[in-house]
Amino acid sequence: MKPFSQDIIFFDTEFSSLDPCEGEILSIGMVKLSGEEFYIELEYDGEVSEWVKDNILHTLIAPKVSREEAQKQIKEFVGEGKPHIMAYVNQFDAIYTYKLFGIDNHPFHWLPIDFASMLFAHGKDPEMLVDLERACKEFGIDHTKYKQHHALDDAKVLRKIYLKLADQSSS
Ligand SMILES: [Mg+2]
């Protein structure tokens, strides 16, 4: 694999619904290629889907910040360079981030990179990351360190797999 750029942020969000017209962002995890991390949970008191109730709400235990504060902190972490965000099932992460910032106001390169396509191009099942444990095992990563559906842990696993893919391609 010969990446186009090293200016990457591995990125994951959790949100209240799969319907982007109804849902809002609940948490964001980001990891730079260097390993530098950022995590935030947002204030939200609206409806959540049954799946989110069962799988996400109990994992959101950090202090909550306003949307304005979230925008400020994310911009500080990301910097001015418009890095490429790389996410799994990236259409949702992108759309909820655009909803948070507004379409022309987010600090990322406009075109998100789809992690599933990268797996596909390496001959790997693009669905494997639906099951974090399976994906970690496939790449020899200790899955017990990561809690699936926690935005920061999901972003960390993307970075780990990316580094393995880069390694495998260079050998
Ligand atoms: Mg996630």
Residues whose N, C-alpha, C, O or C-beta is under 5 A from the ligand:
A	BS01	MG	D12 T13 H149 H150 A151 D154
